[in-house]
Amino acid sequence: MQRYLLLPGPTPLPDEVLAAGARQMINHRGPEFGRILAEMLGAARRVFMTRHPVLPFTASGTGGLEAAIANLCSPGDTVVAVCSGWFGDRFADIAEAFGAQVLRVAVPWGEAVDPEAVREALRVAPGARAVLVTHSETSTGVRNDVAAIAAIVRQTPALLVVDAVSSLGAIELRADEWGVDVVVTGSQKALMAPPGLTLVSVSERAWAASETARLPRYYWSFARMRKDLKDGEAFTPFTPAIGVIYALHAGLRRLEAEGIARVFARHRRVARAVRAGVRALGLRPVARDEDASEALTAVWMPDGLDAKALLDRLRVEHGVVMAGGQGPMAGRVFRFGHLGYVSDEAVLAGLGALEAVLPRIGGPAARGAEDAAREILATAPA
Amino acid sequence: MQRYLLLPGPTPLPDEVLAAGARQMINHRGPEFGRILAEMLGAARRVFMTRHPVLPFTASGTGGLEAAIANLCSPGDTVVAVCSGWFGDRFADIAEAFGAQVLRVAVPWGEAVDPEAVREALRVAPGARAVLVTHSETSTGVRNDVAAIAAIVRQTPALLVVDAVSSLGAIELRADEWGVDVVVTGSQKALMAPPGLTLVSVSERAWAASETARLPRYYWSFARMRKDLKDGEAFTPFTPAIGVIYALHAGLRRLEAEGIARVFARHRRVARAVRAGVRALGLRPVARDEDASEALTAVWMPDGLDAKALLDRLRVEHGVVMAGGQGPMAGRVFRFGHLGYVSDEAVLAGLGALEAVLPRIGGPAARGAEDAAREILATAPA
């Protein structure tokens, strides 16, 4: 029983997305598919807030990050990587695996990067090809300030590449306005579709860089992928994940029907409610309020208690599925996802289940999590 | 209207596969998903006819080919590539993109490679790291003799890597018995699932090679992918295409319920029926009978007629979707797919539609395609 999926991805699918994803296969080189993909990419561009191409690779989000490195870098290039958690480290590791000299701007897990540290890194490495930043660090629930970082990077020749896998469509990210060169996201987070596709937006500067970058690439080639992506009819060079594209088409349509500003407001409201709820139970969120991600909340376990016992009971006894910690936070935090198609009911059920389970595993017996959350859900703009 | 999907992939999905693929998302790090993936990979190993690991990458089949190169080769390695069509060329191009010295064993489109030509190439390049072969060349409908090629390659230190994207589960391919080191397939062909996953089997020899191969890799890393693929519970390093795994689990179950020997016999029978049918219309298959792929039949257009007119009418007037030619065969052939979940009814409908449309676009007005096919369908073992 997984009644309430409260993960930072995959997120629950709305009924119409499930139905769309369950349609029979069609020719991925035929006009019907070409129109669906073109419409989907048009909607994606609006959600990315970019006029530039958005490229649909059949892959996990990690594949999109690799595609960015493979298209922008040459062997030996210097890259500045903001490392504020598991996913920041991963992005840096990918760049390193492909032969980049990686200058890591490391901040303690649970903190956001100070944008001035990026300025300093670019002073140390003025020839850096790119700056890699994780927008919503899914391991800690911290949001890095991409707008401020972009303003700094834009004063240098470096490209800004943002891992927005768990943020795009949940947290404001204005690619063109802020001057972000490459934004990478996944289908299975705020976009309300199943995993299987990664979307990558590419600015003009990044296109120009990709034309001279010398890392080998074939599957991830931006140029190959872009070739037949026309506005009215779009086709991919290799057979795409057709069912995921059907689903993402429906997910983006739903997102646009709600309105992107309302979607962001909904995520802010729910994130505040969750933070109030866990605090009512005497628990402490990892991220400070001012740089908390609206996509998920990582929460410290009470001293001496292991997250696994909590997560197992939540799942088995309450049908509530949350995630554990990663790396140095394994066992020490649980992560409450609240992005994409998440209902107030699910969030309240998650808080209620926490309240019920915590005392049974030796944790605090506080009450009032649902009330605290309800209060915010009732007052904040819906 | 795409009533009859007669492509060499994607292929139509059986009802239970559609239903499985439409299940709600679950935690890809939880026990329920771990069991489904482990079961799916167990079934895949039986269909690959291997005791070795089968790795599930979220990607198109082309991604699986790239993964093979990235894990087995070092920059400057020599690789022998059999080029007997579009997909053989693609595999060679991938190896070249990653810095391999590619010795192309090119045969005219429409012919299978003579295994002796592979022996000769390995004599010229005795230090070749790998031999790349396309099993069913989807651009021409030709089947290369992988068993004979394997017997030759096994006498050398080279690894044998087979692109079985459109053959695995349709045409016999005994990975371990024949000594094929790496087999790559896609979910959307004979395995009756939607596109989005590529499966890659890896022999012990290939594992050993991957441990010293120096091409950069991260997303495609065999070692990273294998790490948590246990028999009872399997997990992937990056969020996998959960819905496609649900579907592939159901597709493989269906394939095993039918029995792999019967599945191969069914494909042989249908392929013969299609060839008889198109010949009754005065058309000529591209491949000779003795090396025709059982997955699809590429057919020459009558002189002076363009395939596009035929394909458009088939689709619009009859709901029959076939594929056009690629590369030098564009416009000059149409490709009739008959692999995976293809029914006698669909094959007969395809032939009937060809019979109806051909005279209307200035082609032969022959009749009897369905009768010729029915005769074979009635007599050959079901």
Interface residues (C-beta under 8 A of the other chain):
Chain A: Q2 L5 L7 G9 P10 T11 P12 L13 L18 A19 G21 A22 Q24 M25 I26 N27 H28 R29 G30 E32 T58 A59 S60 G61 T62 G63 E66 D93 I94 A97 F98 G99 G186 Q188 P194 P195 G196 L215 P216 R217 Y218 Y219 P237 F238 T239 P240 A241 I242 G243 V244 A247 R315 V321 A323 G324
Chain B: Q2 L5 L7 G9 P10 T11 P12 L13 L18 A19 G21 A22 Q24 M25 I26 N27 H28 R29 G30 E32 T58 A59 S60 G61 T62 G63 E66 D93 I94 A97 F98 G99 G186 Q188 P194 P195 G196 L215 P216 R217 Y218 Y219 P237 F238 T239 P240 A241 I242 G243 V244 A247 R315 V321 A323 G324
